[in-house]
Structure formats: structure tokens, C-alpha cells
Amino acid sequence: QETGNEEVRFMHLDLASLRSVRAFASTFLRQEPHLHLLINNAGVSAGGTTEDGFSLPFQVNHLGHFLLTQLLLERLRSCGPSRVVIVASSAHCAGRLRPESLGRPPPGLFSAFQDYCDSKLANVLHARELATREQDTQVTCYAVHPGFVNTALFRYAPLWLKPLLLPLAWLLFLEPSEGAQVVLDCATRDGLEPLSGRYFTDSGPQQPWPRGRDDRLARALWEGSERLVGLGEDEVGPSA
């Protein structure tokens, strides 16, 4: 109603439910013949466990997006050139992914924060590995740090932490419309194809932290993610 664009459609999708992701993908593919752009934007920082038994931030921020992208990948290929933009974060610098314990909350006092950082590292590595696997197709992929944005990301933060976070967010963080600019830039700017798989900030393409450049870890994350979401070979096209 606000945009006046009658082509905007709402379709329900809950990334904390792999069942919901599959239902959404099935409905979308049945109703929409074209797909040129997928922006994986959702994120949570709260602790907790999903109905699938995985930690909430890791499933919403990574596993749900991974499954969604794979289920829509053949449509993206057939509509190429097309792009996948994954909203990551500079918090990937503190990520410590362990392939043998993917999807389980990390131990320690700051488990939820570490889980969030791990999921953001997964975002960076997902973009890197997807770009590698799609290099002979017309699908390109970009990981984006939008800056520190004043959204509802911290609404489930512990009560003792909110008095510190909320004033900080209002004073120093970007407004959502400002934070969206680098995401939209990766979605729409001409000539980005040679930079597929790279990590972007508002300063352009940047080197991620060393773990975000680890190709062995990226492959292990991909294979582990396929296993965790129960992805069958018949659900996606062959890898490039």
C-alpha cells in the first residue's frame, strides 16, 4: 500500500522451520516462473532451539537461507544472469565454526553471541563456496556487511544488556534505509560479476577475516549444511 506497487506479494516463510522453507520454495516455484534476485537478509541474535533441533541463530541466519537458496537455485540458473546477496556482518571476525558441531550452540557464558558470530562467518563462507560452485553458470553471489544498523536485531538481548545496547543503537547505528544501501548496491550495480563470492562493505569489496577466506572450511560447511537440512541430490541441479 505504501509503495503503490501492485506487484509486491507477501508469502509466508519461517526460516526457523525447515518445513516452512520447503513449503515456501514449493509454493514460489509453482506460482512464479522468474527469479533474478535473492536477498538472504533475515537475522536473529537470540539464543534458543528451533523445531528442527538446531540453535536458533545458526538456523535462521544460515541453515534456513542455505536450504532456501539450494531449493531456488535451478530457477536462478534458468533466469540468469541472476544474483544471490547474503547479508553477513563484520561479526564474522569472531566466528569459530567447527564442522563436527554445526547447528549446536557453542559452550560458554556468551553462547548466544558466539552463535551469532558463527552464523555470520557461515554467511561469508556460504557466499564464497556458492560462487565457486556456480562459476560456470550465470548465478553470482555476494556477502555484505551493511554496517551497524538500528533494527530489532537485539530485541531478545538479555535484560541486563539492553540498557547498554539500546542507547548505543539509537546514537551510533545507521537507520535501516541507510543500512540497505550497500545491500541494494550489490543487488543492482552493473559489472559486479567478476567479484562473485567477495565480501562487501560500504567501502566496496574487502578482504574478510582469515577464517572467512578458508576454502577448506567453506567446503566443510557446505557439506555439513547439506547433511543437516537433509538435502537430497534430486532437489538441486548438479554443482558446477
ABEGO torsion letter per residue (X at the ends): XAAGBAABBBBBBBAABAAAAAAAAAAAAAABABBABBBBABBBABBEBBAAGBBAAAAAAAAAAAAAAAAAAAAAAAAOBBBBBBBBBAAAAABBBBAAABGBBBBEAAAAAAAAAAAAAAAAAAAAAAAAAAAABABBBBBBBAEBBBBAAAAABBAAAAAAAAAAAAAABBBAAAAAAAAAAAAABBGAAAABGBBBBAAEBBBBBAAAABAAAAAAAAAAAAAAAGBBAAABBBBX
